[in-house]
Amino acid sequence: MSQLPTKGQILQWIVDNPALTSKRDIAKAFGIKGAARIDLKRVLRELEEEGHLSKRKRSYDDPNRLPPVSVLTVTGTDRDGDLFLAPAEWRGDGDAPRILFMPKEGDPALAEGDRVLARLTEVSGEDHEFEGRLIRRIGTGPRKLLGIYRVGSEGGRILPIDKGADREWRVSAADTGEARDGELVEAEQTGGRGRMGLPKAKIVTRLGDPGAAKAVSLIAIHQHGLRDEFPDEAVAEAEAAQPPKLGGRTDLRELPLITIDPSDARDRDDACFAQADDDPKNPGGHVVWVAIADVAAYVTPGSALDREARLRGNSTYFPDRVVPMLPEALSGDLCSLHEGVERACVAVRMVFDAQGNARGHRFHRGLMHSRASLAYQEVQAAMDGAPSDRTEPLLEEVIKPLYAAYGALKDARERRQPLDLDLPERRIEIDEDGTVTSVAFRERLDAHRLIEEFMIAANVAAAETLEAKKSPLLYRVHEEPPAEKLESLRETAKASGFSLPKGQVLKTATLNRLLHEAAQTELSELISMSTLRAMTQAYYAPHNFGHFGLALRSYAHFTSPIRRYSDLIVHRALIAAHDWGPDPRSDGLSAWDIENLEATGQVISEAERRSMVAERDTNDRYLAAFLADKVGAEFAGHVSGVQSFGVFVRLDKTGADGLIPVRSLGAEYFRYDRDAQTLTGTETRTEIGLGARVTVRLAEAAPVTGGLVLELLSVDGAALPNRGRGGRPGARGPGRGKGAPKKAGKRKLRKKR
């Protein structure tokens, strides 16, 4: 590189390479030679004068001092909720100085592990040595990586396990951490690379045999930085918690509340009951009770439990384990609404008319006693005429009234027209050894939809109550899809033979018409997935922008405080707004909670995204493990994505996603059309587009990465001839079989009803 680097590039180099900060190192890194070194020296001097660098001898750092502008790592919060920082690299004598973060309006939310560039001010007479003010956030700590360690002559290398990653990392003999050949390891970047060399890393954790039982979820936990160990102080607080007493709570113990959950539920945080409304002014109406675990009674603002729960944001669920937001003493015991025991709760009594319209609601802080802990399947079976010994005594008094109320709310839902995306959910079952025994799609029953409708109604009631009381809260926000994503959906619909009108105010009802039109065709899942991709990511915020997907003006999460921190904040807001208890300040919304609502929303929104990716990656790895002994087998599927490098296919029976590399399609060149989402062969004129039905052969399954490599055998029922430039054996190029176009260009997929 002969051009002089910018100041920003120089600062970034120093951030990424704290051990290579001399003028010589910087010149070498940017290929600066001869007279250009004079200009580099001038730029470095300007950075000194501006306070960005502090020179010591011939290097721009000082092992025993912190420059006025430093790279720091967020270490966490203290008991009072103050955020503290530490030097990203400390090579001085003694402990690193303690730095208090001084936030200002507009600063992004920071989480433990984040790296920041901050301006420091030295202080005295405090329990910290510096105060830091944010200049900019620059990353999330030293880059972490997971991989398989391979021993070499001088240390070794780490082979990455991420799908699509092909870059290896070099480990010096001093940084191997005594890892053995073939072990799964966690490492972090230690500095830059040579101009032609591999990046350098240091092994920080040995995770053992990558093929061992249940290693799959362990990989995800480490790869995505999930917090899977609770601080001792948080565990002690959970273990010291005591069962609730009635006190000033509303006595709901005679109300026949029941919980309905998956058969493998790990926690039970919501219970419900319904009955016909006996108010003559509401003929045919219904009263629905939803009772939620009173987690706020145990997790109080500023406690060790609270600080840890905020950082976790939510529980993360894997097929073989759960990484809970709260310790087991709370999540699996005192806060779980188990059958036959008294539990503290926050409950809402909601009244609906015969058409399912809400007429009013009222919240209570109560004490309940669950009549039964039931699974969706047994509740549905009872309603369908096959009650069990457990459900028969509850059928007339509890189960049938629940379904009657659901019928009314279902009518109201159809009038409201929320987005009707009912995508299949995979269920991966494993045995005690961590081996996948089956993969299937979860059955969707009216019992599932019943609970969903009641929970949505309770969430709306919480948001509306807090708005009426002018209380701060965290909304669940889902904004309208952006124009560019809508246009992409419109193109997909057009290529599939459907239409999405332009030039009108977007409503969920418009998207539902598209979904319903595709529902009876083989393109149903394609259109559903394309619609889902067009949606914005939902998030938490103290400002209300509505919930587009649910077609609701105000929506807040209230019903799952065991596994979502957002719901705990809403519970605290309800406690403070209703002035419940002898001292609602102890477990209601605190001043710190209110002041940091926006930051909390950002922290838990980011945590939610981490969990979603970790869960998805884990499922992919388990699916690859399940299919590993089926290499060579043929499968039916459809094209779910098209990129310049290949075609993604979703397999019908398992829902697994695999890649057909473009190089395996034949010797001819395939032209990629980004707008139409197609690959077109320049010789055979074959076009492969979204939604096409395909038959594939499994060529490779890699459980460590979760990757599947497929070979294309047929498109829309037409076998692929052995064609391709040069006629090399096995070079496959789609021919003009069934559905193949005669000319290059877009192909409309026919609707098959």
Secondary structure, DSSP 8 states (H G I E B T S, - for coil): --S---HHHHHHHHHH-TT--BHHHHHHHTT--TTHHHHHHHHHHHHHHTTS---BTTBS--TT---SEEEEEEEEE-TT--EEEEESS--SSSS---EEE---TT-----TT-EEEEEEEE--SSSSSEEEEEEEEEESSS-EEEEEEEEETTEEEEEE-STT----EEE-GGGSTT--TT-EEEEEEEE---SSS--EEEEEEEEE-TTSTTHHHHHHHHHTT---S--HHHHHHHHH------TTSEE-TTS--EEEE-TT-S---EEEEEEE---TTSTT-EEEEEEEE-GGGTS-TTSHHHHHHHHH-B-EE-SS-EE-SS-HHIIIIITS--BTSEEEEEEEEEEE-TTS-EEEEEEEEEEEEBSEEEEHHHHHHHHTT---TTTGGGIIIIIHHHHHHHHHHHHHHHHH---------EEEEE-TTS-EEEEEE----HHHHHHHHHHHHHHHHHHHHHHHTT----EEEB----HHHHHHHHHHHHHTT-----SS---HHHHHHHHHHHHTSTTHHHHHHHHHHHS---EEESS---BTTTTBSS----S-TTTBHHHHHHHHHHHHHHT-SS-HHHHS--HHHHHTHHHHHHHHHHHHHHHHHHHHHHHHHHHHHHHGGGTT-EEEEEEEEEETTEEEEEETTT--EEEEEGGGG-SS-EEEETTTTEEEETTT--EEETT-EEEEEEEEEETTTTEEEEEEEEETTEE--S--GGG-TT-----S-TT--SSSS--------
